[in-house]
Amino acid sequence: MITATTAPALNPSTEAAPVPRRIAVLDVGKTNVKLVVVDAATRDEIWVRTVPNTIRRDGPYPHADVAMIEAFLVDALADATAAVGIDAVSITTHGATGALIGPEGLVLPVLDYEHDGPDAVDADYAQVRPAFAESFSPRLPGGLNLGAQLFWQARCFPEAFARATHFVTYPQFWAWRLTGVAATEPTSLGCHTDLWAPGQGRFSSLVDRMGWGRLMAPVRSAFDVLGTVRPDLADRVGLGRTVPVACGLHDSNASLLPYIQGSAEPRTILSTGTWIIAFAVGGALDRLDAGRDMLANVDAYGRPVPAARFMGGREFDHLIGGPAVEPDPDTLATVLARGVMALPGFARGSGPFPEAVGAWSHDPDSLTPAARTAAASLYAALMTATCLDRLGADGPIFVEGPFARNGLYGAALARLTGRAVHPSSHRTGTSGGAARLFAPGGAEDTYRPGLLRSTVGLGSALDAYAARWRNEVFTRGSIAH
């Protein structure tokens, strides 16, 4: 049974409540799915299990394997309960994803946002989508705009679409599976969906224009407890007691959350994974360029945050072509001196150079794995620096996620920007951020990653390399004149 509830204010409750100690976080990334148990007192991840995320190719279109994820979640919850215990559940997922549900469950599969089906109705969709000044959401390829997904599904699958009683954003889909309570939430609605007006904190004109208001589940704060784990599921995994479930939030905003609690100083947060997303906390919305994959995200408190992004993790994996091998100083020096570089872009239609076609300066098959890793790391740093420059991002740079462990990336970014770079020591910044929905903390309890202490020599060699890279990008027409 789906329970409709009234949307409260988009802020955590100020009422005193006991803080759960062991918070299980379902973290659904585009590449991997994790269940992480976070100790709220120490912020340590005390239990982790991971499984690769997969896309199913059967059915009407490519879609998320929600049955696999749910089976993983149930087994992992049971094992985590037995191993360390669970007091609460929080949720974070990748963006650009939602679900159409009815009394019996999904009425259509959860569309993979990389599917190009919505492109077939692009001309018609362009006539109804809101202006960038309202949504701060650029038109992106495939299903990266959630509004385009809904438009395409309504056009191509009208009977199934008509059976839907609620639309829920993806973190809230999993909250619904756990609690039976349907909701939407601003961080996922504000993730280049075309469905949200960040400056006004409400659904966009697209929702009214298409008559989708009836479908939109109530807007809830990420911090809200939607309910408790269903009794049948609680018994199945051995919880043995009432366990609250947070509404949940978009993964990049989960990474952002620790850095906006208790401080208003300008700073830059990089949420890294399949995507590298730069958040310019304290930045201005008027620098956003819809044609360069720049947009306004919405933080956990419902406030717009200027952002720019590119598919850095996906491109990095493509460029290295196998396991990453840390380059030694001689390999790095050779890559810099020879100008071995990757030129954008390797992810269609995204990033600061969406029309560019990726290329290598040298035959990648002739390079050692270490040389490819060095070039890929430098490429990611150069692309990140480009995003930060376009955003006008200011203040220290904090790196969350896998790229926090890439020393060359961090050292190159520090040199390219002239700013301090602080890599997080937490393995899963998204999970730690999502746990803070139950244990927010404050200024005295914000992540304090260490300052990068680079042992690699870059200096003027990187300056020359970067100048050459930018010239090559300009010559190939990737930068607007």
C-alpha positions in Angstrom: 0.0 0.0 0.0 1.3 3.4 -1.0 0.8 6.0 1.7 0.4 9.7 0.7 1.8 12.2 3.1 1.9 16.0 3.4 5.2 17.6 2.5 6.9 19.4 5.4 9.5 22.2 5.3 12.7 21.2 3.5 14.9 21.4 6.5 15.8 18.8 9.2 13.6 18.8 12.2 14.8 20.9 15.1 13.0 18.5 17.6 15.4 16.6 19.8 15.6 12.9 18.8 18.0 10.2 19.7 20.7 9.7 17.0 20.9 6.2 15.7 24.4 4.8 16.2 24.8 2.3 13.3 23.3 3.7 10.1 23.0 1.4 7.1 23.3 3.3 3.8 22.1 1.9 0.5 24.3 3.6 -2.0 23.2 2.9 -5.6 25.8 4.2 -8.0 25.8 3.9 -11.8 28.7 1.5 -11.6 28.4 -0.2 -8.2 25.8 -0.8 -5.5 26.9 -0.8 -1.9 25.5 -1.3 1.5 27.7 0.6 4.0 27.2 0.7 7.8 28.4 4.0 9.2 29.1 4.5 12.9 27.4 7.8 13.6 29.7 8.6 16.5 33.0 8.1 14.8 31.9 8.6 11.1 33.8 5.3 10.3 32.5 2.8 7.8 32.4 -0.3 9.9 30.8 -2.7 7.3 30.8 -2.6 3.5 29.5 -4.9 0.8 29.6 -4.0 -2.9 28.1 -5.5 -6.1 28.5 -4.3 -9.7 25.4 -2.5 -10.9 24.0 -3.9 -14.2 21.6 -2.7 -16.9 19.1 -5.2 -18.2 18.6 -5.3 -22.0 15.3 -7.2 -22.0 11.9 -5.6 -21.9 10.8 -2.5 -23.7 14.1 -0.6 -23.2 17.3 -0.8 -21.2 16.5 -0.6 -17.5 17.8 -0.9 -14.0 18.0 -4.4 -12.6 15.9 -3.5 -9.5 15.3 -7.2 -8.7 19.0 -7.8 -8.4 19.5 -4.6 -6.3 16.6 -5.6 -4.0 18.0 -9.1 -3.6 21.4 -7.7 -2.8 19.9 -5.2 -0.3 17.9 -7.9 1.6 20.9 -10.2 1.8 23.3 -7.4 2.8 20.9 -6.0 5.4 20.6 -9.5 7.0 24.4 -10.0 7.0 25.1 -6.5 8.4 22.5 -6.9 11.1 24.1 -10.2 12.2 27.7 -8.7 12.0 27.4 -5.2 13.5 23.7 -4.4 14.0 21.6 -1.7 12.3 19.7 1.2 14.0 18.5 3.1 10.9 18.6 3.1 7.1 19.5 5.9 4.8 19.6 6.0 1.0 21.6 7.7 -1.8 21.5 7.0 -5.5 22.7 8.4 -8.8 20.6 11.0 -10.5 18.5 11.2 -13.7 16.4 8.3 -12.6 12.9 7.8 -11.3 10.1 5.3 -11.2 6.5 5.2 -12.2 4.6 3.1 -9.7 1.1 1.9 -9.1 -0.7 -0.1 -6.4 1.0 -3.3 -7.7 4.5 -1.9 -8.0 6.3 -0.6 -11.1 4.1 0.1 -14.1 7.2 0.5 -16.4 10.8 -0.5 -15.9 13.2 2.0 -14.4 14.7 3.5 -17.5 18.5 3.6 -17.9 19.3 7.3 -18.4 22.0 6.4 -21.1 19.3 5.0 -23.4 18.8 7.2 -26.5 15.1 6.5 -26.8 14.1 10.0 -25.6 16.1 11.6 -28.4 13.5 10.4 -30.9 11.0 12.9 -29.4 13.5 15.7 -28.9 11.9 18.2 -31.2 8.5 17.8 -29.6 10.0 17.8 -26.1 11.9 21.1 -26.9 8.5 22.8 -27.3 7.4 22.0 -23.8 10.5 22.0 -21.6 11.1 25.0 -19.4 13.6 27.7 -20.2 17.1 27.4 -18.7 16.5 30.5 -16.6 13.7 28.6 -14.8 15.1 25.1 -14.4 18.9 25.8 -14.7 18.9 22.4 -16.4 20.6 22.1 -19.8 19.1 19.8 -22.5 21.2 16.6 -22.3 21.3 13.6 -24.5 19.3 10.4 -24.0 17.4 10.2 -20.7 19.7 12.5 -18.7 16.8 14.9 -18.3 14.2 13.1 -16.3 11.5 15.2 -17.8 12.5 13.9 -21.2 12.2 10.3 -19.9 8.7 10.9 -18.7 7.7 12.7 -22.0 9.0 9.7 -24.0 7.4 7.1 -21.8 4.1 8.9 -22.0 4.3 9.1 -25.8 5.5 5.5 -26.4 3.8 3.6 -23.6 0.5 5.5 -23.0 -1.4 2.6 -21.5 1.2 1.7 -18.9 1.9 5.4 -18.2 -1.8 5.9 -17.5 -1.8 3.2 -14.8 0.8 5.1 -12.8 -0.4 6.6 -9.5 2.9 8.1 -8.4 6.2 9.2 -9.8 9.1 8.9 -7.3 12.7 9.9 -7.7 15.2 7.1 -7.4 16.4 7.3 -3.8 12.7 7.5 -2.8 11.9 4.5 -4.9 14.1 2.5 -2.6 12.6 4.2 0.4 9.2 3.3 -0.9 10.3 -0.4 -1.3 11.5 -0.3 2.3 8.6 1.6 3.9 5.6 1.8 1.5 5.7 5.6 1.6 5.9 7.4 -1.7 7.9 10.7 -1.9 10.0 12.9 -4.1 12.9 15.0 -2.9 14.6 18.2 -4.1 18.2 17.0 -4.5 17.0 14.4 -7.1 14.3 16.7 -8.6 17.0 19.4 -9.0 19.5 17.2 -10.7 19.0 18.4 -14.4 15.6 17.0 -14.6 13.6 19.9 -16.1 11.0 19.1 -13.4 12.1 21.5 -10.8 12.6 25.3 -10.5 15.6 25.6 -8.1 15.3 29.4 -7.6 11.6 29.0 -6.6 11.8 25.7 -4.7 8.9 24.1 -6.6 8.0 22.0 -9.5 8.7 23.6 -12.9 6.2 24.8 -15.4 6.8 21.5 -17.4 4.9 19.6 -14.7 1.9 21.8 -15.0 2.1 22.0 -18.8 2.0 18.2 -19.1 -0.5 17.6 -16.4 1.9 15.5 -14.3 1.1 17.1 -11.0 -1.2 14.3 -10.2 1.7 11.9 -10.5 4.3 13.7 -8.4 4.6 12.1 -5.0 4.7 14.6 -2.1 8.0 16.5 -1.8 9.8 15.6 1.4 13.0 16.8 2.9 16.0 14.5 2.5 16.2 14.5 6.3 12.7 13.3 6.9 12.0 9.8 8.3 9.5 8.5 5.9 8.6 5.5 8.0 10.1 2.3 9.3 11.3 -0.9 7.6 8.2 -2.9 6.7 7.5 -5.6 9.4 7.7 -8.5 6.9 11.1 -7.3 5.7 12.4 -6.5 9.2 11.5 -10.1 10.2 13.2 -11.5 7.1 16.5 -9.7 7.7 16.4 -10.2 11.5 16.2 -6.6 12.6 14.0 -7.5 15.5 12.9 -4.0 16.2 11.5 -0.8 14.6 14.2 0.7 12.3 13.6 4.2 10.8 14.2 4.9 7.1 15.4 8.4 5.9 13.9 9.9 2.7 17.4 9.9 1.1 19.1 12.1 -1.4 21.0 12.3 -4.7 24.6 10.9 -4.4 26.6 14.0 -5.3 24.6 16.0 -2.9 25.3 13.4 -0.2 29.0 14.1 -0.8 28.3 17.8 -0.6 26.4 17.7 2.7 29.3 17.5 5.2 30.8 20.7 3.6 27.7 22.8 3.9 26.9 22.0 7.5 28.0 24.8 9.8 29.9 27.0 7.3 29.0 29.5 4.7 32.6 30.2 3.4 33.1 29.7 -0.4 34.6 26.4 -1.3 34.6 23.8 -4.1 33.5 20.2 -3.6 34.3 17.6 -6.2 32.0 14.5 -6.0 33.8 11.9 -8.1 32.8 8.5 -9.4 31.3 7.7 -12.8 30.8 11.5 -13.0 33.1 14.2 -11.6 30.7 17.0 -10.4 32.1 20.3 -9.2 29.9 22.3 -6.7 30.8 25.9 -6.3 29.4 26.6 -2.8 28.9 30.4 -2.6 29.0 30.7 -6.4 26.8 32.7 -8.7 24.1 31.1 -10.9 24.6 33.8 -13.6 27.8 32.1 -14.8 26.0 28.9 -15.8 26.2 28.0 -19.5 23.6 25.5 -20.6 25.7 24.4 -23.5 28.7 23.4 -21.4 27.0 20.9 -19.0 26.6 23.5 -16.3 23.6 23.6 -14.1 22.2 24.3 -10.7 22.0 21.4 -8.3 19.9 21.6 -5.2 21.4 20.9 -1.8 19.9 18.9 1.0 18.4 22.1 2.4 16.7 22.9 -0.8 19.1 25.7 -1.9 20.5 26.0 -5.5 24.2 25.4 -5.9 26.1 26.1 -9.2 27.6 23.0 -10.6 29.5 21.8 -13.6 30.3 18.2 -14.5 31.8 15.7 -16.9 31.8 11.9 -17.0 35.3 11.7 -15.5 35.2 8.3 -14.0 33.8 6.7 -17.1 36.3 8.5 -19.3 39.2 7.6 -17.0 38.3 3.9 -17.2 38.1 4.1 -21.0 41.4 5.8 -21.3 43.4 3.4 -19.1 41.9 0.4 -20.9 42.5 -1.9 -17.9 43.6 -1.8 -14.3 45.2 1.5 -13.2 48.9 1.4 -12.6 50.4 4.2 -10.6 53.1 6.0 -12.7 56.6 6.3 -11.3 58.4 9.7 -11.6 60.3 8.7 -14.8 57.0 7.6 -16.5 55.3 10.8 -15.5 58.3 12.9 -16.7 58.2 11.1 -20.1 54.4 11.6 -20.5 54.8 15.3 -19.8 57.9 15.8 -22.0 56.5 13.9 -24.9 53.1 15.5 -24.6 51.2 12.2 -24.3 47.7 13.4 -23.8 44.0 12.6 -24.2 41.8 15.3 -25.8 38.1 15.6 -25.1 35.7 14.1 -25.1 35.0 10.4 -24.6 31.4 10.7 -23.3 28.9 11.9 -25.9 27.2 15.2 -25.3 28.5 15.8 -21.8 31.1 18.0 -20.1 32.5 21.4 -21.0 33.2 20.2 -24.6 30.0 18.3 -25.5 30.6 18.3 -29.2 34.2 17.3 -29.2 35.3 13.8 -30.3 37.9 12.3 -28.1 41.4 11.5 -29.4 44.8 10.5 -28.2 47.9 12.4 -29.2 49.8 9.1 -29.4 48.7 5.6 -30.2 47.4 4.4 -26.8 48.3 0.8 -27.7 52.0 1.9 -27.7 51.8 3.1 -24.2 52.5 1.3 -21.0 49.6 0.9 -18.5 51.4 3.4 -16.2 51.8 5.9 -19.0 48.1 5.6 -19.9 47.2 6.0 -16.2 49.3 9.2 -16.0 47.8 10.7 -19.1 44.2 9.8 -17.9 44.9 11.4 -14.5 46.2 14.5 -16.1 43.2 14.6 -18.5 40.8 14.4 -15.6 42.6 17.2 -13.8 42.6 19.4 -16.8 38.9 18.8 -17.4 38.2 19.5 -13.8 40.2 22.7 -13.8 38.3 23.8 -17.0 35.0 23.2 -15.1 36.1 25.2 -12.1 37.3 28.1 -14.2 34.0 28.3 -16.0 32.1 28.1 -12.7 34.2 30.9 -11.1 34.5 28.5 -8.2 36.5 29.8 -5.2 38.0 28.6 -2.0 39.7 25.4 -1.1 39.0 22.2 -3.1 37.7 19.1 -1.4 37.8 15.8 -3.3 35.3 13.1 -2.4 35.1 9.6 -3.9 37.6 7.5 -5.9 39.6 10.4 -7.3 40.6 11.4 -3.8 42.9 8.4 -3.9 44.6 9.5 -7.2 47.6 11.5 -6.0 48.6 12.7 -9.5 45.1 14.0 -10.1 45.1 16.0 -6.9 48.6 17.3 -7.3 47.9 18.3 -10.9 44.7 20.0 -9.9 46.5 22.0 -7.2 49.1 23.2 -9.7 46.5 24.0 -12.4 44.3 26.0 -10.1 46.8 27.4 -7.6 44.5 26.3 -4.8 44.7 23.9 -1.9 43.4 20.5 -2.6 42.1 18.3 0.2 41.4 14.6 -0.6 39.0 12.9 1.6 40.2 9.8 3.4 36.7 8.2 3.4 36.2 5.4 0.9 32.6 6.3 0.1 31.9 10.0 0.6 28.4 9.5 -0.6 27.6 6.9 2.1 29.1 9.1 4.8 27.1 12.0 3.6 23.9 10.0 3.5 24.4 8.8 7.0 24.4 12.5 8.1 20.7 12.6 7.4 20.3 11.0 10.8 23.4 12.6 12.4 24.0 16.0 10.8 26.7 17.4 13.0 27.9 21.0 12.7 30.9 23.2 12.1 32.9 21.3 14.6 32.0 18.0 13.1 32.7 18.5 9.4 35.0 16.3 7.4 38.5 17.7 7.6 40.5 15.9 4.9 44.3 16.3 5.0 46.0 18.8 2.7 47.5 17.0 -0.3 51.2 16.4 0.2 52.4 15.7 -3.3 55.6 13.8 -3.9 55.4 14.0 -7.6 57.3 16.8 -9.5 55.1 18.7 -11.8 55.9 22.4 -11.8 56.8 24.1 -15.1 56.5 20.8 -17.0 52.8 20.6 -16.2 52.4 24.3 -17.1 53.8 23.6 -20.5 51.7 20.4 -20.9 48.5 22.2 -19.9 49.2 25.1 -22.3 49.7 22.6 -25.1 46.5 20.7 -24.2 44.5 23.8 -24.2 45.9 24.9 -27.5 45.1 21.5 -29.0 41.5 21.7 -27.6 41.1 25.2 -29.0 42.6 24.2 -32.4 40.2 21.2 -32.7 37.2 23.6 -32.1 36.2 22.4 -28.7 36.4 25.8 -27.1 33.9 28.4 -28.3 35.7 31.4 -29.9 
